[in-house]
């Protein structure tokens, strides 16, 4: 396959954009971890628990679905 000069230039630009996105993603992951760690300290739980809580809260925010209530109800049904 032969790529013309303009396409080569564009691919190099796209590669630079891709690198920038990956760097931003890494930074966001670090920031996200810091946020979860701080919340975990407040609640005195492990960050994994905060991650679960935040996912449930996000689902309620996005879809209006209260997964925690549903899970609680399901759990209570199993106790009978």
C-alpha positions in Angstrom: 0.0 0.0 0.0 1.3 3.4 -0.9 0.2 6.4 1.2 0.5 9.9 -0.1 2.2 12.7 1.7 -1.0 14.2 3.0 -2.2 10.9 4.5 1.2 10.3 6.1 1.0 13.8 7.7 -2.6 13.2 8.9 -1.6 9.8 10.4 1.2 11.4 12.3 -1.2 14.1 13.6 -3.7 11.4 14.6 -0.9 9.5 16.4 0.0 12.7 18.3 -3.7 13.1 19.3 -3.8 9.5 20.4 -0.7 10.0 22.6 -2.3 13.0 24.2 -5.6 11.2 24.9 -3.6 8.4 26.5 -1.7 10.8 28.7 -5.0 12.5 29.7 -6.5 9.1 30.5 -3.6 8.2 32.7 -3.9 11.5 34.6 -7.7 11.0 34.9 -7.1 7.5 36.3 -4.8 8.8 38.9 -7.2 11.6 39.9 -10.1 9.1 40.0 -8.1 6.9 42.3 -7.3 9.8 44.6 -11.0 10.7 44.8 -12.0 7.1 45.7 -9.2 6.9 48.2 -10.3 10.1 50.0 -13.9 8.9 50.1 -12.8 5.5 51.4 -11.0 7.2 54.2 -14.1 9.2 55.1 -16.3 6.1 55.1 -13.5 4.0 56.6 -13.8 1.3 53.9 -11.7 0.0 51.1 -11.6 2.0 47.8 -13.3 -0.9 46.0 -16.4 -0.4 48.1 -16.4 3.3 47.2 -16.1 2.4 43.6 -19.2 0.2 43.9 -21.1 2.9 45.7 -20.1 5.5 43.1 -21.2 3.2 40.3 -24.6 2.7 42.0 -25.0 6.4 42.5 -24.1 7.1 38.9 -26.7 4.6 37.7 -29.3 6.3 39.8 -28.2 9.7 38.4 -28.2 8.5 34.8 -31.2 6.3 34.6 -33.1 7.0 37.8 -32.6 3.3 38.7 -32.0 2.7 42.4 -29.9 -0.4 42.2 -29.1 -0.4 45.9 -32.8 -0.6 46.7 -33.3 -3.4 44.2 -30.3 -5.3 45.6 -31.6 -4.9 49.1 -35.0 -6.2 48.2 -33.5 -9.2 46.4 -31.3 -9.9 49.4 -34.3 -9.7 51.8 -36.2 -12.1 49.6 -33.4 -14.7 50.0 -33.7 -14.4 53.7 -37.2 -15.8 53.8 
